[in-house]
């Protein structure tokens, strides 16, 4: 199927945004890995529910300002957190910061 | 609990990266909404499995280059696609581009 140039243009934007998402996610995992190591070294408690609560509220607020469904933003954070925990399980570290 | 400055620094990075993710996701949904409208207007077929296949392969490759688990990148794309389809359901548009 021949695609019109307007569609190709939008798809190029989507591809660029996806590349940005992948690289930012890679950097975010670098940070959470460092947090895991730091917490293990300092013998800090693994979870910080107050921090997580603040993260959720902040992301919902940012999403609203950007006209993104805040429920989606919250689901998105939960999705990433699940992966962070899975990574920590892999590395057998109990000290999770999400 | 008092948090050490090194931990606070990492958390600030995570917060900045999360804000970037939210804004890029908002822009991505703007693009897929436009694609939906364009496809409806031009009466183009709703799905394009070949395009989706290329997106998956490209994201996996980008993930590998960024030391991100390619399986996670693929799951991440599937997660977003699910939301795009849900959005399209909301707007009663059948023409989905993910």
Backbone of each chain as ProteinMPNN parsed JSONL, in Angstrom:
{"seq_chain_A": "XXXXXXXXXXXXXXXXXXXXXXXXXXXXXXXXXXXXXXXXXXXXXXXXXXXXXXXXXXXXXXXXXXXXXXXXXXXXXXXXXXXXXXXXXXXXXXXXXX", "coords_chain_A": {"N_chain_A": [[0.843, -1.201, 0.0], [0.558, 2.187, -0.859], [1.64, 4.863, 1.071], [0.281, 7.972, 2.125], [2.013, 11.156, 2.127], [1.543, 12.689, 4.385], [0.819, 10.868, 6.346], [3.177, 9.36, 6.474], [4.856, 11.323, 7.517], [3.797, 11.725, 10.098], [4.266, 9.198, 11.126], [7.042, 9.18, 11.142], [7.492, 11.047, 13.138], [6.408, 9.642, 15.329], [8.194, 7.481, 15.405], [10.57, 8.83, 16.067], [9.883, 9.818, 18.599], [9.519, 7.417, 19.952], [12.14, 6.432, 19.949], [13.311, 8.315, 21.603], [11.923, 7.743, 23.98], [12.864, 5.134, 24.556], [15.581, 5.631, 25.053], [15.468, 7.353, 27.249], [14.228, 5.715, 29.089], [16.239, 3.775, 29.345], [18.188, 5.274, 30.638], [16.811, 5.867, 32.994], [16.682, 3.329, 34.178], [19.37, 2.96, 34.627], [19.73, 4.798, 36.683], [18.005, 3.748, 38.716], [19.263, 1.346, 39.201], [21.652, 2.246, 40.314], [20.612, 3.412, 42.624], [19.715, 1.119, 43.92], [22.144, -0.171, 44.498], [23.309, 1.756, 46.156], [21.512, 1.877, 48.333], [21.811, -0.692, 49.313], [24.469, -0.603, 50.111], [24.397, 1.38, 52.109], [22.726, 0.234, 53.843], [20.003, 0.906, 53.856], [16.402, 1.058, 54.283], [14.433, -1.055, 52.136], [11.995, -0.356, 50.699], [10.111, 2.683, 50.102], [7.353, 3.884, 50.819], [6.179, 6.423, 51.053], [7.648, 8.049, 49.357], [6.999, 6.82, 46.933], [4.282, 7.354, 46.792], [4.349, 10.13, 46.516], [5.57, 10.274, 44.019], [3.602, 9.201, 42.331], [1.491, 11.077, 42.618], [2.737, 13.357, 41.625], [3.322, 12.633, 38.959], [0.732, 12.267, 37.971], [-0.198, 14.863, 38.115], [1.587, 16.201, 36.358], [0.863, 14.879, 34.023], [-1.796, 15.709, 33.646], [-1.353, 18.43, 33.111], [-0.137, 18.176, 30.659], [-2.107, 17.295, 29.04], [-2.471, 14.545, 29.073], [-3.928, 11.434, 29.842], [-4.35, 11.097, 33.252], [-4.738, 8.697, 34.64], [-3.614, 6.893, 32.896], [-0.935, 7.702, 33.05], [-0.389, 6.977, 35.672], [-0.715, 4.184, 35.526], [1.336, 3.68, 33.784], [3.608, 4.349, 35.299], [3.374, 2.345, 37.241], [3.81, 0.129, 35.656], [6.494, 0.455, 34.911], [7.692, 0.373, 37.426], [7.189, -2.256, 38.18], [8.906, -3.52, 36.44], [11.354, -2.55, 37.329], [11.475, -3.764, 39.827], [11.562, -6.42, 39.018], [14.049, -6.419, 37.743], [15.64, -5.961, 39.978], [15.167, -8.292, 41.356], [16.45, -10.048, 39.679], [19.095, -9.302, 40.08], [19.369, -9.987, 42.614], [19.083, -8.146, 44.644], [17.711, -6.635, 47.435], [17.05, -4.102, 47.864], [15.036, -1.802, 46.851], [14.302, 0.964, 44.857], [12.028, 2.981, 43.305]], "CA_chain_A": [[0.0, 0.0, 0.0], [1.289, 3.451, -0.859], [1.155, 5.691, 2.18], [0.388, 9.4, 1.815], [3.16, 11.777, 2.793], [1.143, 13.179, 5.711], [0.906, 9.708, 7.25], [4.601, 9.067, 6.667], [5.404, 12.353, 8.402], [3.372, 11.425, 11.476], [4.966, 7.984, 11.55], [8.426, 9.563, 11.463], [7.46, 11.66, 14.475], [6.196, 8.563, 16.308], [9.461, 6.739, 15.515], [11.523, 9.658, 16.826], [9.457, 9.857, 20.003], [9.802, 6.086, 20.529], [13.587, 6.349, 20.198], [13.555, 9.128, 22.808], [11.4, 6.994, 25.135], [13.773, 4.022, 24.848], [16.82, 6.127, 25.65], [15.182, 7.879, 28.588], [14.007, 4.542, 29.95], [17.548, 3.166, 29.627], [18.828, 6.122, 31.646], [16.073, 5.698, 34.247], [17.118, 2.064, 34.788], [20.725, 3.196, 35.16], [19.562, 5.481, 37.975], [17.44, 2.875, 39.751], [20.309, 0.371, 39.567], [22.559, 2.931, 41.246], [19.894, 3.539, 43.893], [19.732, -0.207, 44.55], [23.481, -0.391, 45.056], [23.519, 2.711, 47.249], [20.71, 1.461, 49.488], [22.425, -1.906, 49.862], [25.711, -0.199, 50.774], [24.08, 2.167, 53.298], [21.753, -0.552, 54.609], [18.753, 1.662, 53.979], [15.236, 0.205, 54.036], [14.214, -1.329, 50.713], [10.893, 0.394, 50.098], [9.789, 3.985, 50.683], [6.0, 4.104, 50.303], [5.866, 7.864, 50.98], [8.276, 8.511, 48.113], [6.218, 6.302, 45.801], [3.021, 8.118, 46.785], [4.654, 11.449, 45.937], [5.847, 10.09, 42.584], [2.316, 8.999, 41.642], [0.762, 12.352, 42.581], [3.462, 14.282, 40.752], [3.13, 12.21, 37.564], [-0.664, 12.563, 37.606], [-0.292, 16.308, 37.931], [2.295, 16.511, 35.104], [0.064, 14.345, 32.914], [-2.931, 16.627, 33.439], [-0.844, 19.659, 32.468], [0.252, 17.865, 29.278], [-3.293, 16.697, 28.391], [-2.342, 13.082, 29.019], [-4.807, 10.808, 30.828], [-3.563, 10.837, 34.476], [-4.813, 7.268, 34.971], [-2.606, 6.216, 32.075], [0.378, 8.025, 33.621], [-0.212, 6.159, 36.878], [-0.515, 2.802, 35.064], [2.655, 3.662, 33.162], [4.588, 4.279, 36.395], [3.265, 1.009, 37.841], [4.427, -0.793, 34.693], [7.95, 0.598, 35.026], [8.083, -0.073, 38.766], [7.178, -3.715, 38.117], [10.133, -3.934, 35.743], [12.478, -2.238, 38.231], [11.497, -4.817, 40.851], [12.01, -7.64, 38.328], [15.5, -6.261, 37.583], [16.273, -6.124, 41.281], [15.112, -9.722, 41.658], [17.513, -10.66, 38.884], [20.404, -9.031, 40.646], [19.27, -10.438, 44.005], [19.165, -7.042, 45.599], [16.399, -6.426, 48.044], [16.849, -2.669, 48.119], [14.368, -1.288, 45.665], [13.796, 2.332, 44.797], [11.37, 2.957, 42.001]], "C_chain_A": [[0.883, 1.258, 0.0], [0.739, 4.33, 0.266], [1.307, 7.164, 1.819], [1.469, 10.061, 2.653], [2.807, 12.288, 4.198], [1.232, 12.056, 6.748], [2.365, 9.35, 7.518], [5.255, 10.061, 7.62], [5.061, 12.074, 9.852], [4.094, 10.177, 11.996], [6.432, 8.27, 11.871], [8.492, 10.212, 12.842], [7.308, 10.586, 15.548], [7.495, 7.761, 16.497], [10.502, 7.528, 16.304], [11.17, 9.68, 18.306], [9.726, 8.508, 20.675], [11.294, 5.917, 20.827], [13.938, 7.144, 21.456], [13.093, 8.373, 24.052], [12.363, 5.872, 25.535], [15.038, 4.53, 25.549], [16.601, 6.705, 27.048], [14.925, 6.735, 29.564], [15.329, 3.874, 30.317], [18.26, 3.963, 30.728], [18.15, 5.977, 33.005], [16.496, 4.394, 34.945], [18.55, 2.166, 35.314], [20.631, 3.822, 36.545], [19.035, 4.532, 39.045], [18.425, 1.765, 40.142], [21.277, 0.986, 40.572], [21.909, 3.082, 42.619], [19.919, 2.211, 44.645], [21.064, -0.479, 45.226], [23.73, 0.489, 46.274], [22.77, 2.281, 48.51], [21.298, 0.204, 50.14], [23.655, -1.526, 50.685], [25.425, 0.511, 52.095], [23.102, 1.448, 54.226], [20.475, 0.234, 54.898], [17.572, 0.724, 53.719], [14.92, 0.11, 52.54], [13.168, -0.392, 50.111], [10.693, 1.726, 50.814], [8.404, 4.388, 50.154], [5.638, 5.585, 50.176], [6.444, 8.454, 49.698], [7.435, 8.067, 46.902], [4.892, 7.057, 45.665], [3.232, 9.499, 46.144], [4.888, 11.342, 44.435], [4.542, 9.966, 41.793], [1.588, 10.335, 41.507], [1.41, 13.333, 41.614], [3.232, 13.921, 39.281], [1.712, 12.489, 37.098], [-0.827, 14.049, 37.303], [0.4, 16.748, 36.631], [1.476, 16.049, 33.897], [-1.101, 15.282, 32.609], [-2.485, 17.869, 32.688], [-0.496, 19.422, 31.009], [-0.896, 17.23, 28.486], [-3.123, 15.202, 28.14], [-3.236, 12.527, 30.133], [-4.013, 10.477, 32.102], [-3.623, 9.38, 34.925], [-3.79, 6.475, 34.159], [-1.215, 6.457, 32.647], [0.651, 7.168, 34.86], [0.034, 4.692, 36.507], [0.893, 2.63, 34.487], [3.742, 3.546, 34.239], [4.568, 2.888, 37.032], [3.955, -0.033, 36.954], [5.951, -0.752, 34.81], [8.443, 0.062, 36.368], [8.172, -1.598, 38.813], [8.482, -4.223, 37.493], [11.361, -3.668, 36.608], [12.612, -3.346, 39.264], [12.004, -6.125, 40.244], [13.536, -7.608, 38.141], [16.219, -6.516, 38.902], [16.259, -7.584, 41.701], [16.238, -10.45, 40.933], [18.856, -10.513, 39.578], [20.455, -9.392, 42.144], [19.527, -9.328, 45.016], [17.767, -6.817, 46.153], [16.056, -4.937, 48.109], [16.32, -1.95, 46.878], [13.988, 0.178, 45.842], [13.247, 2.494, 43.409], [11.155, 4.358, 41.468]], "O_chain_A": [[1.835, 1.36, 0.774], [-0.472, 4.512, 0.392], [2.333, 7.568, 1.272], [1.801, 9.596, 3.744], [3.659, 12.319, 5.087], [1.666, 12.273, 7.879], [2.742, 9.07, 8.656], [6.104, 9.69, 8.43], [5.917, 12.17, 10.732], [4.482, 10.114, 13.162], [6.998, 7.66, 12.779], [9.417, 9.965, 13.615], [8.005, 10.618, 16.562], [7.849, 7.407, 17.622], [11.232, 6.96, 17.116], [12.047, 9.574, 19.163], [10.119, 8.466, 21.841], [11.664, 5.327, 21.842], [14.753, 6.71, 22.27], [13.791, 8.362, 25.066], [12.644, 5.686, 26.719], [15.503, 3.93, 26.517], [17.452, 6.56, 27.925], [15.351, 6.781, 30.718], [15.522, 3.455, 31.458], [18.859, 3.385, 31.634], [18.815, 5.963, 34.041], [16.65, 4.366, 36.166], [18.901, 1.542, 36.316], [21.352, 3.435, 37.465], [19.555, 4.508, 40.16], [18.419, 1.301, 41.282], [21.673, 0.347, 41.547], [22.562, 2.906, 43.648], [20.12, 2.181, 45.859], [21.121, -0.949, 46.362], [24.28, 0.045, 47.282], [23.318, 2.314, 49.612], [21.282, 0.061, 51.363], [23.871, -2.033, 51.786], [26.116, 0.282, 53.087], [22.702, 1.983, 55.26], [19.947, 0.229, 56.01], [17.714, -0.281, 53.023], [15.115, 1.064, 51.786], [13.437, 0.287, 49.12], [11.057, 1.878, 51.98], [8.291, 5.129, 49.177], [4.874, 5.96, 49.287], [5.797, 9.264, 49.035], [7.197, 8.843, 45.977], [4.446, 7.356, 44.557], [2.416, 9.967, 45.35], [4.463, 12.206, 43.669], [4.398, 10.553, 40.72], [1.124, 10.69, 40.423], [0.726, 14.047, 40.88], [2.978, 14.798, 38.456], [1.503, 12.902, 35.957], [-1.509, 14.434, 36.353], [-0.137, 17.572, 35.891], [1.406, 16.741, 32.881], [-1.359, 15.607, 31.45], [-3.147, 18.312, 31.749], [-0.549, 20.349, 30.2], [-0.685, 16.694, 27.398], [-3.575, 14.672, 27.126], [-3.29, 13.083, 31.23], [-3.094, 9.661, 32.048], [-2.672, 8.877, 35.523], [-3.184, 5.523, 34.651], [-0.404, 5.534, 32.723], [1.769, 6.696, 35.07], [0.888, 4.034, 37.101], [1.545, 1.602, 34.669], [4.674, 2.752, 34.11], [5.62, 2.322, 37.327], [4.6, -0.956, 37.45], [6.612, -1.791, 34.806], [9.47, -0.612, 36.443], [9.095, -2.162, 39.401], [9.074, -5.203, 37.945], [12.299, -4.465, 36.621], [13.715, -3.814, 39.548], [12.777, -6.85, 40.871], [14.223, -8.609, 38.345], [17.252, -7.185, 38.95], [17.206, -8.068, 42.321], [16.887, -11.339, 41.485], [19.646, -11.454, 39.658], [21.444, -9.135, 42.831], [20.103, -9.543, 46.083], [16.78, -6.81, 45.418], [14.913, -4.564, 48.375], [17.075, -1.553, 45.99], [13.421, 0.567, 46.863], [13.924, 2.179, 42.43], [10.611, 4.526, 40.377]]}, "seq_chain_B": "XXXXXXXXXXXXXXXXXXXXXXXXXXXXXXXXXXXXXXXXXXXXXXXXXXXXXXXXXXXXXXXXXXXXXXXXXXXXXXXXXXXXXXXXXXXXXXXXXX", "coords_chain_B": {"N_chain_B": [[12.689, 9.493, 57.907], [16.026, 10.402, 57.32], [17.417, 11.209, 54.236], [20.365, 10.351, 52.44], [22.502, 12.623, 50.608], [23.393, 11.654, 48.179], [21.485, 9.783, 47.443], [19.252, 11.452, 47.264], [20.038, 12.967, 45.059], [20.045, 11.083, 42.968], [17.349, 10.462, 42.981], [16.272, 12.896, 42.173], [17.169, 12.927, 39.53], [15.71, 10.73, 38.544], [13.121, 11.75, 38.838], [13.207, 13.897, 37.012], [13.604, 12.492, 34.621], [11.238, 11.037, 34.555], [9.386, 13.099, 34.203], [10.124, 13.915, 31.646], [9.456, 11.572, 30.237], [6.638, 11.528, 30.553], [5.909, 13.84, 29.122], [6.835, 13.26, 26.545], [5.314, 11.007, 25.981], [2.778, 12.204, 25.971], [2.982, 13.764, 23.677], [3.347, 11.739, 21.797], [0.814, 10.521, 21.856], [-0.666, 12.606, 20.822], [0.228, 12.53, 18.192], [-0.631, 9.92, 17.358], [-3.361, 10.249, 17.573], [-3.792, 12.106, 15.525], [-3.054, 10.536, 13.358], [-5.123, 8.649, 13.438], [-7.335, 10.255, 12.773], [-6.56, 11.076, 10.216], [-6.416, 8.638, 8.804], [-9.084, 7.889, 8.923], [-10.241, 9.934, 7.41], [-9.041, 9.539, 4.896], [-9.928, 7.074, 4.357], [-8.324, 4.823, 4.85], [-6.938, 1.52, 5.473], [-7.44, 0.131, 8.745], [-5.512, -1.254, 10.414], [-1.957, -1.935, 10.247], [-0.067, -4.362, 9.935], [2.538, -4.905, 9.024], [3.909, -2.524, 9.387], [3.793, -2.4, 12.193], [5.332, -4.608, 12.874], [7.837, -3.78, 11.955], [8.216, -1.63, 13.698], [8.492, -2.932, 16.176], [10.861, -4.449, 15.785], [12.685, -2.4, 15.332], [12.603, -0.964, 17.765], [13.55, -2.926, 19.531], [16.146, -3.17, 18.617], [17.147, -0.574, 19.071], [16.947, -0.576, 21.839], [18.789, -2.567, 22.591], [21.176, -1.289, 21.809], [21.196, 0.711, 23.68], [21.657, -0.571, 26.015], [19.353, -1.561, 27.225], [16.943, -3.914, 28.254], [15.816, -5.751, 25.56], [13.452, -7.242, 25.464], [11.94, -5.983, 27.389], [11.613, -3.492, 26.133], [9.996, -4.242, 24.009], [7.712, -5.146, 25.362], [6.993, -2.76, 26.501], [6.285, -1.204, 24.249], [4.05, -2.686, 23.451], [2.405, -2.196, 25.606], [1.891, 0.553, 25.334], [0.644, 0.562, 22.834], [-1.68, -0.818, 23.412], [-2.951, 1.094, 24.951], [-3.28, 3.117, 23.048], [-5.121, 1.91, 21.349], [-7.246, 1.677, 23.114], [-7.815, 4.396, 23.492], [-8.649, 4.988, 20.912], [-10.909, 3.46, 20.823], [-12.439, 4.861, 22.633], [-12.921, 7.21, 21.212], [-14.39, 6.255, 19.259], [-13.254, 5.6, 16.839], [-12.191, 3.585, 14.233], [-9.844, 3.44, 12.999], [-6.777, 2.636, 13.485], [-3.487, 3.475, 14.275], [-0.421, 2.614, 15.448]], "CA_chain_B": [[14.064, 9.035, 57.629], [16.863, 11.357, 56.591], [18.006, 10.541, 53.068], [21.679, 10.905, 52.097], [22.437, 13.516, 49.438], [23.591, 10.873, 46.952], [20.174, 9.204, 47.112], [18.4, 12.551, 46.796], [20.472, 13.342, 43.709], [19.536, 10.07, 42.03], [15.887, 10.61, 42.904], [16.001, 14.076, 41.332], [17.336, 12.486, 38.135], [14.553, 9.881, 38.205], [11.959, 12.644, 38.683], [13.359, 14.62, 35.74], [13.391, 11.542, 33.521], [9.796, 10.726, 34.519], [8.699, 14.246, 33.597], [10.397, 13.825, 30.204], [8.655, 10.455, 29.707], [5.227, 11.948, 30.482], [5.707, 14.807, 28.036], [7.017, 12.583, 25.249], [4.116, 10.175, 25.783], [1.672, 13.089, 25.587], [3.196, 14.123, 22.269], [3.103, 10.527, 20.996], [-0.632, 10.341, 21.726], [-1.118, 13.634, 19.882], [0.518, 12.017, 16.844], [-1.488, 8.782, 16.984], [-4.713, 10.791, 17.357], [-3.809, 12.691, 14.176], [-3.039, 9.402, 12.418], [-6.48, 8.095, 13.435], [-8.198, 11.168, 11.994], [-6.11, 11.051, 8.815], [-6.827, 7.365, 8.204], [-10.541, 7.92, 8.75], [-10.531, 10.851, 6.309], [-8.585, 8.959, 3.624], [-10.478, 5.708, 4.296], [-7.219, 3.851, 4.801], [-7.19, 0.375, 6.361], [-7.201, 0.449, 10.153], [-4.262, -1.804, 10.94], [-0.855, -2.144, 9.301], [0.783, -5.308, 10.69], [3.943, -4.81, 8.588], [4.445, -1.352, 10.102], [3.956, -2.749, 13.606], [6.461, -5.532, 12.935], [9.05, -2.953, 11.82], [8.37, -0.848, 14.942], [9.003, -3.827, 17.228], [12.268, -4.778, 15.504], [13.475, -1.182, 15.501], [12.713, -0.665, 19.209], [14.432, -3.933, 20.137], [17.507, -2.837, 18.218], [17.517, 0.639, 19.816], [17.096, -0.954, 23.242], [20.081, -3.261, 22.73], [22.242, -0.282, 21.708], [21.177, 1.55, 24.887], [21.761, -1.495, 27.164], [18.04, -1.79, 27.838], [16.442, -5.244, 27.907], [14.937, -5.636, 24.385], [12.123, -7.786, 25.785], [11.209, -4.919, 28.075], [11.232, -2.489, 25.136], [8.862, -4.774, 23.247], [6.55, -5.117, 26.267], [6.665, -1.349, 26.661], [5.545, -0.807, 23.048], [2.745, -3.353, 23.507], [1.642, -1.479, 26.638], [1.444, 1.824, 24.757], [-0.286, 0.246, 21.742], [-2.953, -1.153, 24.061], [-3.571, 2.359, 25.361], [-3.684, 3.814, 21.823], [-6.354, 1.261, 20.886], [-8.28, 2.061, 24.074], [-8.163, 5.769, 23.151], [-9.414, 4.971, 19.674], [-12.238, 2.951, 21.176], [-13.143, 5.97, 23.27], [-13.361, 8.199, 20.227], [-15.166, 5.483, 18.276], [-12.584, 5.538, 15.55], [-11.683, 2.235, 14.008], [-8.588, 3.505, 12.234], [-5.735, 2.658, 14.505], [-2.069, 3.388, 13.923], [0.176, 2.564, 16.775]], "C_chain_B": [[14.828, 10.116, 56.875], [17.52, 10.625, 55.423], [19.349, 11.17, 52.739], [21.605, 11.668, 50.777], [22.61, 12.753, 48.134], [22.262, 10.265, 46.489], [19.237, 10.293, 46.591], [18.75, 12.973, 45.372], [19.943, 12.373, 42.665], [18.026, 10.196, 41.871], [15.492, 11.834, 42.077], [16.142, 13.719, 39.859], [16.133, 11.663, 37.696], [13.314, 10.76, 37.982], [12.032, 13.42, 37.367], [13.08, 13.701, 34.558], [11.909, 11.18, 33.411], [9.001, 11.87, 33.891], [8.901, 14.235, 32.086], [9.544, 12.716, 29.578], [7.195, 10.87, 29.541], [5.001, 12.894, 29.304], [5.898, 14.171, 26.66], [5.815, 11.673, 24.962], [2.927, 11.026, 25.352], [1.781, 13.467, 24.117], [2.935, 12.918, 21.357], [1.6, 10.303, 20.8], [-1.24, 11.413, 20.815], [-0.932, 13.127, 18.444], [-0.431, 10.882, 16.46], [-2.951, 9.231, 16.828], [-4.834, 11.371, 15.951], [-3.827, 11.59, 13.116], [-4.442, 8.807, 12.306], [-7.416, 8.933, 12.574], [-7.862, 11.089, 10.505], [-6.577, 9.763, 8.123], [-8.341, 7.325, 7.97], [-10.9, 8.769, 7.527], [-10.188, 10.23, 4.964], [-9.121, 7.534, 3.403], [-9.384, 4.657, 4.08], [-7.519, 2.692, 5.742], [-6.725, 0.676, 7.788], [-5.813, -0.001, 10.61], [-3.228, -1.963, 9.834], [0.165, -3.046, 9.987], [2.261, -5.213, 10.297], [4.627, -3.634, 9.285], [4.73, -1.707, 11.562], [5.163, -3.682, 13.802], [7.789, -4.758, 12.862], [9.304, -2.142, 13.093], [8.992, -1.701, 16.05], [10.493, -4.097, 17.013], [13.17, -3.573, 15.75], [13.679, -0.865, 16.994], [13.637, -1.656, 19.915], [15.894, -3.598, 19.84], [18.019, -1.594, 18.963], [17.781, 0.303, 21.285], [18.457, -1.625, 23.466], [21.227, -2.252, 22.732], [22.335, 0.565, 22.972], [21.297, 0.711, 26.165], [20.461, -1.613, 27.948], [17.566, -3.159, 27.357], [15.472, -5.142, 26.71], [13.541, -6.225, 24.614], [11.284, -6.742, 26.512], [10.741, -3.869, 27.077], [10.018, -2.967, 24.336], [7.579, -4.766, 24.096], [6.041, -3.684, 26.437], [5.849, -0.852, 25.464], [4.14, -1.416, 23.063], [1.822, -2.64, 24.498], [1.074, -0.179, 26.077], [0.396, 1.576, 23.667], [-1.674, -0.063, 22.308], [-3.706, 0.126, 24.435], [-4.052, 3.142, 24.144], [-5.011, 3.238, 21.338], [-7.518, 1.641, 21.805], [-8.764, 3.484, 23.779], [-9.033, 5.805, 21.905], [-10.82, 4.436, 19.92], [-13.076, 4.072, 21.767], [-13.731, 6.906, 22.221], [-14.137, 7.539, 19.082], [-14.567, 5.542, 16.878], [-12.011, 4.136, 15.386], [-10.275, 2.265, 13.428], [-7.396, 3.72, 13.149], [-4.353, 2.596, 13.863], [-1.315, 3.524, 15.221], [1.655, 2.934, 16.74]], "O_chain_B": [[14.325, 10.675, 55.901], [18.107, 9.557, 55.599], [19.474, 12.395, 52.754], [20.75, 11.391, 49.935], [22.056, 13.137, 47.104], [21.959, 10.24, 45.296], [18.522, 10.094, 45.609], [17.868, 13.298, 44.577], [19.454, 12.783, 41.612], [17.491, 10.055, 40.772], [14.49, 11.807, 41.362], [15.339, 14.15, 39.031], [15.596, 11.871, 36.608], [12.55, 10.533, 37.044], [11.019, 13.578, 36.685], [12.401, 14.089, 33.608], [11.383, 11.033, 32.308], [8.056, 11.636, 33.138], [7.97, 14.511, 31.329], [8.974, 12.906, 28.504], [6.584, 10.595, 28.508], [4.017, 12.763, 28.577], [5.189, 14.517, 25.715], [5.359, 11.586, 23.822], [2.158, 10.629, 24.477], [0.781, 13.485, 23.399], [2.369, 13.065, 20.274], [1.163, 9.938, 19.709], [-2.22, 11.151, 20.117], [-1.814, 13.277, 17.598], [-0.975, 10.879, 15.356], [-3.694, 8.652, 16.035], [-5.836, 11.164, 15.266], [-4.525, 11.696, 12.108], [-4.9, 8.497, 11.206], [-8.181, 8.412, 11.764], [-8.748, 11.042, 9.652], [-7.071, 9.8, 6.996], [-8.814, 6.802, 6.961], [-11.744, 8.386, 6.716], [-10.941, 10.368, 4.0], [-8.811, 6.884, 2.405], [-9.506, 3.75, 3.257], [-8.269, 2.854, 6.705], [-5.742, 1.387, 7.999], [-5.037, 0.799, 11.133], [-3.562, -2.104, 8.657], [1.146, -2.563, 10.554], [3.139, -5.415, 11.136], [5.776, -3.737, 9.716], [5.78, -1.357, 12.099], [5.911, -3.555, 14.772], [8.731, -5.042, 13.603], [10.447, -1.981, 13.52], [9.892, -1.259, 16.763], [11.29, -3.987, 17.945], [14.265, -3.699, 16.298], [14.786, -0.54, 17.423], [14.413, -1.273, 20.791], [16.762, -3.728, 20.704], [19.16, -1.558, 19.423], [18.713, 0.826, 21.895], [19.178, -1.294, 24.408], [22.14, -2.344, 23.552], [23.402, 1.078, 23.307], [21.068, 1.215, 27.265], [20.466, -1.748, 29.171], [17.762, -3.521, 26.196], [14.42, -4.515, 26.83], [12.565, -5.761, 24.026], [10.08, -6.627, 26.286], [9.604, -3.403, 27.155], [9.122, -2.181, 24.026], [6.503, -4.422, 23.606], [4.838, -3.433, 26.507], [4.844, -0.163, 25.637], [3.163, -0.746, 22.728], [0.622, -2.499, 24.261], [-0.088, 0.151, 26.316], [-0.607, 2.284, 23.584], [-2.695, 0.363, 21.768], [-4.921, 0.227, 24.261], [-5.112, 3.766, 24.191], [-5.917, 3.982, 20.962], [-8.63, 1.894, 21.341], [-9.964, 3.756, 23.81], [-10.016, 6.542, 21.836], [-11.79, 4.89, 19.313], [-14.257, 4.221, 21.453], [-14.879, 7.338, 22.324], [-14.485, 8.176, 18.087], [-15.28, 5.535, 15.874], [-11.416, 3.585, 16.311], [-9.595, 1.24, 13.373], [-7.065, 4.844, 13.525], [-4.096, 1.751, 13.006], [-1.552, 4.449, 15.998], [2.314, 2.942, 17.779]]}, "name": "protein", "num_of_chains": 2, "seq": "XXXXXXXXXXXXXXXXXXXXXXXXXXXXXXXXXXXXXXXXXXXXXXXXXXXXXXXXXXXXXXXXXXXXXXXXXXXXXXXXXXXXXXXXXXXXXXXXXXXXXXXXXXXXXXXXXXXXXXXXXXXXXXXXXXXXXXXXXXXXXXXXXXXXXXXXXXXXXXXXXXXXXXXXXXXXXXXXXXXXXXXXXXXXXXXXXXXX"}
